[in-house]
């Protein structure tokens, strides 16, 4: 098994605590509302959202994928960071064992930067190339932009969220 690592950064005018709350802590409620055409449901099948919890995202019939499961490996709400792993689902295909993510929202002048590190754990001696994951990266960026637009249009949503970042 090999591991291929990619780094990404996204900038936004939205504060880090609000982005973290929406994109990480409350994504199980928010994503089906913001993306009803693609996400049917997100539910915790183990745990309550803390470390060790597993959540299942189910996509609508006719979607390219059926479902995925993610496990929360580390969670630091005070510093707007978390680690989670995509552990199951047809999203992984036959070449990937899992994908682990490290996400941190960092404060900038008037907004934040989302720093994401993705570790792709491949099966056998398969060598992953950047073009192999372009579609997934594009979808992640699309989701990020949808959350950003929603929070920008609704400044009172998650306004109570605080962090030390």
Buried (B, 14 or more C-beta within 10 A) or exposed (E): EEEBEBEBEBEBEBBBBBBBBBBBBBBBEBBBEBBEEBBBEBEBEEEEBEBEBBBBBBBEEEBEBBBBBBBBBEBBBEBBBBBBBBBBBEBBEEEBBBBBBBBBBBBEEEBBBBBBBBBBBBBEEBEBEEEBBEEBBEEBEEBBEBBBEBBEEEEEBBEEBEBEB
